[in-house]
Amino acid sequence: MSVVRCRVSLLALTLAASAASGFATEAGDAEARVRAETGDLVRREVGTRSVRYSYLTRLSVVGGVVLYREPRDFECATACAVKGLIAQAEVGSGGGALSAGWASLVGARGGNRHFLRHVYVGYAVKGALLRTWGSTPLKPTGQTFAGVEAEFTISVACFSFGAYRRVSSAPGEPSWRINGGVGWGF
């Protein structure tokens, strides 16, 4: 009886070892493929631009840059995916903002090396610092807010939505503000 148990245990160990070596080989092959695909990645940057109208900053111009990685020999002349860190600056008649976060989009540079000419679909989630001035609906006009903003682009239409908490003093004013906007670009 103990000989049978030994043989069954030995058989089970042998099967487990062969399965583990098979998994290790498959894992090693997958790791080698990933290394081969990502080994030739280079850091790239592409500019973004948009014009939008939002509640707090009114009519504004937004420009930014997305830092991402792609294969060295890849040219984004047609549609390509861009995923990476985004930094943007916004200047408008009612205020301005600086923001940074993560973006994922599908677009094309066309013949332009520095900017995305077309953004077909995309989103960004950013932390932002917003300052109001001029024609903002807030009174007093010079208030500073920190918050989170989401931006979505479908074809050429962009939509933004953010929640901001006031970090400057303004007696009698609510400390939280919601900002939404619509425009063109990314």
Backbone bond lengths (Angstrom), bond angles and torsions (degrees), N, CA, C in turn:
res aa  C-N    CA-C-N  psi(-1)  N-CA   C-N-CA  omega(-1)  CA-C   N-CA-C  phi
1 M - - - 1.441 - - 1.535 110.84 -
2 S 1.331 118.61 -41.45 1.457 121.55 -179.73 1.520 111.37 -69.37
3 V 1.355 118.09 -29.30 1.464 121.57 177.22 1.531 109.10 -66.33
4 V 1.325 117.01 -39.46 1.460 121.39 179.32 1.526 109.93 -65.92
5 R 1.322 116.82 -42.20 1.463 120.56 178.68 1.521 110.65 -64.23
6 C 1.315 117.52 -40.97 1.469 121.34 177.99 1.526 110.47 -61.76
7 R 1.344 116.14 -45.00 1.469 119.69 -178.95 1.536 110.83 -66.04
8 V 1.335 117.80 -40.04 1.468 121.07 178.20 1.526 109.92 -65.19
9 S 1.334 117.08 -42.49 1.466 121.08 178.48 1.529 110.37 -64.20
10 L 1.319 116.83 -42.73 1.456 121.69 178.88 1.528 110.68 -64.04
11 L 1.329 116.79 -41.56 1.461 121.22 177.85 1.525 110.52 -64.20
12 A 1.326 117.21 -42.50 1.467 121.32 179.09 1.526 110.60 -63.52
13 L 1.325 117.65 -43.30 1.460 121.46 177.89 1.526 111.36 -63.55
14 T 1.329 116.80 -40.71 1.458 120.84 179.00 1.527 111.05 -63.87
15 L 1.333 116.84 -44.03 1.461 120.30 178.25 1.529 111.40 -64.18
16 A 1.311 117.32 -42.15 1.461 121.17 179.17 1.522 110.67 -63.65
17 A 1.335 117.03 -41.59 1.460 120.78 179.75 1.525 111.34 -65.57
18 S 1.335 116.97 -41.83 1.468 119.06 179.93 1.524 110.91 -68.11
19 A 1.336 117.52 -36.95 1.462 120.41 177.55 1.524 110.12 -66.45
20 A 1.335 116.47 -42.19 1.459 120.47 179.81 1.525 110.57 -63.81
21 S 1.323 117.67 -40.33 1.465 119.29 179.55 1.522 110.29 -68.40
22 G 1.325 117.29 -34.20 1.467 120.82 176.13 1.514 110.95 -65.75
23 F 1.360 116.43 -43.38 1.455 120.17 177.07 1.516 110.66 -64.75
24 A 1.320 117.51 -39.93 1.456 121.37 179.41 1.527 110.45 -63.76
25 T 1.339 116.33 -40.27 1.461 119.69 178.50 1.522 110.26 -65.40
26 E 1.345 116.95 -45.10 1.458 120.19 177.99 1.520 110.99 -62.68
27 A 1.331 117.54 -42.39 1.458 121.16 178.72 1.530 110.10 -64.31
28 G 1.307 117.09 -40.66 1.463 120.82 178.26 1.516 111.29 -64.90
29 D 1.348 117.46 -40.31 1.460 121.24 177.09 1.527 110.74 -64.17
30 A 1.323 116.63 -43.57 1.462 120.40 179.49 1.523 110.36 -64.28
31 E 1.321 116.58 -41.11 1.461 120.49 178.80 1.525 110.66 -64.11
32 A 1.316 117.74 -40.08 1.466 121.75 178.37 1.528 110.71 -64.68
33 R 1.340 117.12 -39.71 1.469 120.38 178.00 1.523 110.53 -64.60
34 V 1.326 116.67 -44.26 1.464 120.26 179.20 1.518 110.18 -62.51
35 R 1.333 117.50 -43.82 1.457 120.97 177.74 1.521 111.59 -60.67
36 A 1.338 117.16 -40.99 1.462 120.84 179.53 1.524 111.01 -66.40
37 E 1.339 116.50 -38.71 1.459 119.70 -179.25 1.519 112.21 -73.91
38 T 1.326 118.23 -36.97 1.461 120.78 -176.45 1.520 113.14 -97.45
39 G 1.309 118.03 -7.35 1.454 120.28 -177.47 1.511 113.25 -65.92
40 D 1.312 117.79 -28.34 1.447 121.50 -177.05 1.530 111.61 -103.50
41 L 1.331 117.28 26.71 1.456 120.91 178.44 1.520 110.06 -81.06
42 V 1.318 114.84 142.03 1.457 120.64 175.88 1.520 108.34 -124.92
43 R 1.319 115.01 154.47 1.463 120.35 178.02 1.520 108.16 -79.95
44 R 1.307 115.53 131.69 1.460 121.64 178.42 1.517 108.82 -127.97
45 E 1.292 115.47 162.66 1.455 120.97 173.70 1.519 108.22 -137.05
46 V 1.308 114.51 149.38 1.458 120.73 178.52 1.522 107.71 -141.64
47 G 1.313 115.66 139.58 1.455 121.12 -179.13 1.509 112.62 -83.60
48 T 1.322 115.67 149.52 1.467 122.46 174.61 1.521 107.92 -123.10
49 R 1.310 115.13 154.27 1.467 119.63 178.29 1.521 108.74 -152.59
50 S 1.313 114.98 147.88 1.457 119.84 176.91 1.519 110.29 -158.96
51 V 1.305 114.40 162.65 1.453 123.40 172.89 1.517 105.00 -125.70
52 R 1.340 116.81 131.31 1.461 118.34 -178.94 1.520 111.55 -148.87
53 Y 1.300 113.67 163.32 1.455 122.11 175.66 1.515 106.83 -119.16
54 S 1.335 116.13 123.21 1.464 120.26 178.62 1.525 109.78 -130.61
55 Y 1.303 114.55 165.18 1.461 120.98 -175.77 1.525 112.31 -60.22
56 L 1.318 118.61 -49.98 1.464 120.80 -173.85 1.524 114.15 -84.29
57 T 1.317 117.95 -39.23 1.471 119.61 -175.41 1.522 113.39 -98.38
58 R 1.317 116.60 -4.40 1.471 123.00 -179.52 1.528 110.29 59.46
59 L 1.312 118.81 -141.08 1.464 121.86 -178.53 1.527 109.06 -74.41
60 S 1.339 116.51 123.11 1.466 119.03 -175.50 1.522 111.67 -141.63
61 V 1.318 114.30 161.88 1.459 124.18 175.85 1.524 106.45 -114.73
62 V 1.341 116.45 133.19 1.460 121.79 -177.64 1.525 108.55 -122.33
63 G 1.307 116.48 132.17 1.459 121.52 175.40 1.516 109.08 -133.51
64 G 1.321 116.57 148.10 1.452 118.74 -179.07 1.506 112.46 -163.51
65 V 1.315 113.99 -173.14 1.462 121.36 179.94 1.519 109.03 -142.43
66 V 1.337 115.61 140.97 1.462 122.25 174.82 1.524 107.04 -112.01
67 L 1.327 117.14 125.66 1.463 123.12 175.92 1.518 108.15 -100.09
68 Y 1.333 117.16 125.60 1.464 121.23 -176.44 1.517 109.44 -149.15
69 R 1.329 116.39 176.11 1.463 122.19 178.15 1.524 109.16 -119.86
70 E 1.337 115.28 142.36 1.452 121.33 175.24 1.520 109.01 -152.87
71 P 1.334 118.11 162.50 1.460 120.32 179.80 1.535 111.34 -58.43
72 R 1.323 115.80 144.42 1.459 122.61 -175.57 1.532 112.41 -55.66
73 D 1.311 117.80 -40.28 1.458 121.33 -174.25 1.528 113.70 -91.79
74 F 1.335 118.49 9.19 1.465 121.51 -177.30 1.516 109.94 -90.03
75 E 1.317 117.13 129.67 1.454 122.59 174.64 1.522 109.19 -111.85
76 C 1.278 117.31 131.68 1.469 122.51 -177.06 1.533 109.87 -91.30
77 A 1.321 117.35 58.52 1.463 120.94 178.46 1.524 110.74 -82.27
78 T 1.318 116.73 -30.20 1.457 121.26 174.95 1.525 107.19 -111.19
79 A 1.309 117.78 -167.08 1.463 121.25 -177.29 1.526 111.54 -61.14
80 C 1.323 116.10 132.82 1.459 121.10 177.12 1.529 108.92 -147.35
81 A 1.318 115.27 156.95 1.465 121.54 -179.93 1.521 109.57 -90.54
82 V 1.308 115.63 136.64 1.460 122.96 177.97 1.519 106.77 -127.96
83 K 1.329 116.88 120.31 1.467 121.90 178.01 1.509 107.84 -133.81
84 G 1.330 116.30 124.27 1.454 118.72 179.53 1.513 112.83 175.42
85 L 1.319 114.36 -166.16 1.459 121.58 -179.19 1.518 109.86 -76.44
86 I 1.326 115.72 140.16 1.460 120.82 178.83 1.519 109.57 -124.36
87 A 1.326 116.36 141.38 1.460 123.26 173.25 1.520 106.61 -132.03
88 Q 1.333 116.85 132.49 1.457 120.75 -177.75 1.518 110.97 -137.19
89 A 1.339 114.71 152.54 1.457 122.72 172.98 1.523 107.63 -125.96
90 E 1.320 115.78 138.89 1.470 121.89 -178.62 1.520 108.79 -127.76
91 V 1.333 115.94 134.61 1.458 121.90 177.09 1.515 107.36 -131.66
92 G 1.342 115.33 125.81 1.455 119.18 -178.81 1.508 112.03 -140.31
93 S 1.328 115.46 177.68 1.464 120.35 -179.20 1.525 112.44 -71.49
94 G 1.332 118.05 -19.75 1.456 121.21 -179.54 1.515 114.28 -111.83
95 G 1.336 118.13 -0.95 1.457 120.65 179.85 1.510 111.82 160.34
96 G 1.313 114.46 -174.42 1.459 120.54 -179.98 1.509 110.14 -148.39
97 A 1.329 115.32 166.25 1.461 119.28 -177.95 1.521 110.10 -149.41
98 L 1.319 114.88 150.81 1.458 123.75 168.84 1.518 106.29 -119.38
99 S 1.334 116.94 132.62 1.460 119.13 -177.77 1.521 110.21 -142.33
100 A 1.340 115.12 155.27 1.468 121.92 177.22 1.516 108.20 -149.88
101 G 1.339 115.81 145.79 1.452 119.83 -179.23 1.514 112.27 178.67
102 W 1.329 116.57 -143.90 1.468 124.60 -176.19 1.519 108.86 -119.95
103 A 1.336 116.39 136.57 1.465 121.37 178.57 1.513 110.19 -130.84
104 S 1.301 115.62 148.20 1.461 123.30 174.39 1.516 106.92 -139.77
105 L 1.331 117.14 123.27 1.445 119.52 -177.44 1.517 111.48 -150.73
106 V 1.307 114.87 162.57 1.454 122.37 173.48 1.512 105.91 -119.74
107 G 1.320 116.21 122.17 1.454 119.95 -177.01 1.515 110.82 -154.37
108 A 1.329 115.25 -175.16 1.460 121.63 179.36 1.519 109.10 -141.60
109 R 1.322 115.50 139.21 1.452 120.19 176.10 1.522 112.00 -82.01
110 G 1.322 115.97 -25.70 1.457 118.79 -173.49 1.520 108.09 65.82
111 G 1.296 118.56 -130.60 1.462 121.81 177.85 1.517 112.70 -90.67
112 N 1.320 118.15 -1.24 1.460 121.86 -176.57 1.516 110.50 -88.69
113 R 1.314 117.64 124.80 1.467 121.44 -179.26 1.521 112.94 -81.64
114 H 1.330 117.81 -23.15 1.465 120.33 -169.43 1.527 115.12 -104.24
115 F 1.317 117.62 -25.54 1.462 120.90 -176.53 1.518 110.51 -128.37
116 L 1.321 115.29 151.58 1.458 119.68 169.94 1.521 107.65 -73.63
117 R 1.296 116.49 123.30 1.460 120.24 179.68 1.523 110.36 -78.65
118 H 1.327 116.87 -40.30 1.465 121.84 -179.58 1.525 108.95 -129.79
119 V 1.314 116.89 130.72 1.460 122.02 170.62 1.524 106.07 -113.82
120 Y 1.329 115.73 116.27 1.456 120.01 -175.93 1.522 112.07 -84.52
121 V 1.310 116.06 -43.47 1.461 120.97 176.81 1.525 107.17 -155.75
122 G 1.328 116.68 144.48 1.458 118.89 179.76 1.516 112.00 -174.52
123 Y 1.324 113.58 165.39 1.462 119.56 175.49 1.520 108.83 -147.68
124 A 1.315 115.35 159.42 1.464 122.16 175.54 1.524 108.05 -147.27
125 V 1.312 115.67 144.05 1.461 123.11 172.79 1.519 105.66 -122.95
126 K 1.349 115.92 123.57 1.463 119.82 -170.76 1.525 111.63 -137.41
127 G 1.298 114.91 150.69 1.452 121.63 165.86 1.521 106.11 -90.65
128 A 1.333 117.86 141.67 1.461 119.56 -173.99 1.522 111.79 -139.82
129 L 1.314 114.28 149.54 1.453 123.29 172.12 1.523 105.86 -117.92
130 L 1.331 117.52 119.66 1.456 122.77 -172.99 1.523 109.48 -120.09
131 R 1.329 116.26 135.96 1.471 122.18 177.65 1.521 108.01 -125.28
132 T 1.338 116.98 132.33 1.465 120.64 -179.98 1.516 110.91 -99.58
133 W 1.338 115.06 152.98 1.461 123.53 175.19 1.524 108.41 -163.32
134 G 1.293 117.58 177.22 1.462 122.46 170.73 1.512 115.13 57.55
135 S 1.330 116.30 -120.07 1.471 121.64 -170.90 1.527 113.88 -91.83
136 T 1.313 118.30 27.53 1.463 120.69 175.98 1.530 110.12 -69.20
137 P 1.327 118.29 151.24 1.472 119.58 178.35 1.529 112.90 -75.64
138 L 1.329 118.40 -5.93 1.460 120.91 -177.80 1.518 111.37 -82.11
139 K 1.319 115.74 144.78 1.465 122.34 173.86 1.512 107.97 -127.37
140 P 1.270 122.20 125.23 1.459 127.86 -3.48 1.530 111.48 -69.37
141 T 1.321 116.44 160.56 1.460 120.31 -172.11 1.522 113.71 -76.21
142 G 1.291 119.78 -33.01 1.466 121.73 -174.61 1.516 113.28 -86.57
143 Q 1.335 117.67 75.19 1.460 121.71 179.10 1.531 109.34 -116.16
144 T 1.327 115.04 149.72 1.465 121.06 179.14 1.521 108.63 -117.19
145 F 1.340 115.56 136.51 1.464 122.81 -178.07 1.525 109.80 -130.52
146 A 1.320 116.09 148.12 1.466 122.21 171.91 1.525 106.69 -123.61
147 G 1.345 116.21 140.09 1.453 117.56 -177.53 1.510 113.82 -171.10
148 V 1.322 113.52 -164.22 1.458 122.53 -178.45 1.518 107.60 -121.90
149 E 1.334 115.86 137.97 1.451 121.23 -178.66 1.519 110.40 -131.79
150 A 1.310 116.30 141.60 1.467 122.42 173.80 1.520 107.71 -116.75
151 E 1.325 115.60 140.54 1.460 121.07 179.53 1.519 108.63 -130.81
152 F 1.317 116.33 136.31 1.461 122.94 179.14 1.512 108.69 -128.68
153 T 1.319 116.20 139.67 1.459 121.01 175.94 1.516 108.87 -128.38
154 I 1.316 115.61 131.32 1.458 122.67 174.39 1.517 105.41 -128.53
155 S 1.320 116.55 118.36 1.459 123.50 -174.36 1.520 107.40 59.80
156 V 1.305 120.23 -114.74 1.458 120.33 179.43 1.526 112.22 -108.49
157 A 1.314 118.25 -4.76 1.462 121.81 -178.53 1.525 110.19 -86.84
158 C 1.327 116.56 130.39 1.468 119.81 176.89 1.523 109.52 -117.44
159 F 1.306 113.86 145.68 1.457 122.23 -179.92 1.520 108.15 -130.06
160 S 1.321 116.87 136.13 1.462 119.90 178.39 1.526 109.44 -129.67
161 F 1.331 113.83 150.39 1.455 120.73 179.48 1.515 107.35 -148.04
162 G 1.325 116.86 131.08 1.458 119.79 -178.72 1.511 112.88 -145.33
163 A 1.318 114.82 154.73 1.462 122.35 174.28 1.518 107.09 -120.29
164 Y 1.329 116.62 126.84 1.457 121.91 -173.98 1.525 110.82 -128.63
165 R 1.315 114.88 143.97 1.469 121.42 175.01 1.519 108.10 -112.01
166 R 1.316 115.71 132.84 1.462 120.33 -178.94 1.529 110.14 -67.98
167 V 1.318 116.01 133.19 1.465 121.02 177.06 1.523 111.18 -111.00
168 S 1.332 117.88 -8.74 1.456 121.47 175.00 1.522 108.31 -101.05
169 S 1.310 116.33 165.80 1.466 119.13 -178.76 1.526 110.17 -89.35
170 A 1.316 115.29 134.64 1.461 123.14 175.04 1.524 106.36 -151.20
171 P 1.319 118.35 93.29 1.463 121.35 -175.26 1.533 112.12 -57.50
172 G 1.332 114.52 136.05 1.443 120.86 176.14 1.518 115.28 82.81
173 E 1.299 118.84 -9.46 1.467 122.47 -179.58 1.529 109.69 -90.93
174 P 1.339 117.96 147.67 1.472 119.96 175.45 1.532 109.89 -63.08
175 S 1.347 116.72 145.84 1.461 118.87 -178.35 1.524 112.60 -82.07
176 W 1.327 118.51 -19.33 1.471 121.75 178.78 1.518 110.13 -109.78
177 R 1.323 115.40 140.70 1.463 122.18 175.70 1.521 109.74 -133.62
178 I 1.310 115.53 143.76 1.461 122.54 174.07 1.528 106.74 -104.98
179 N 1.307 116.51 136.56 1.461 121.44 179.53 1.518 108.94 -127.07
180 G 1.290 117.23 132.01 1.460 122.11 176.39 1.504 109.21 -132.78
181 G 1.337 116.12 150.98 1.438 119.75 -179.71 1.512 112.71 -151.78
182 V 1.315 115.86 164.40 1.450 123.48 177.44 1.529 107.50 -140.99
183 G 1.329 116.21 146.52 1.446 118.74 -178.68 1.509 113.54 -171.82
184 W 1.325 115.29 -156.70 1.456 123.99 -177.58 1.535 108.99 -126.66
185 G 1.319 117.98 131.96 1.462 122.49 177.69 1.503 112.30 108.13
186 F 1.327 116.16 -162.38 1.456 121.25 176.54 1.512 108.62 -135.43
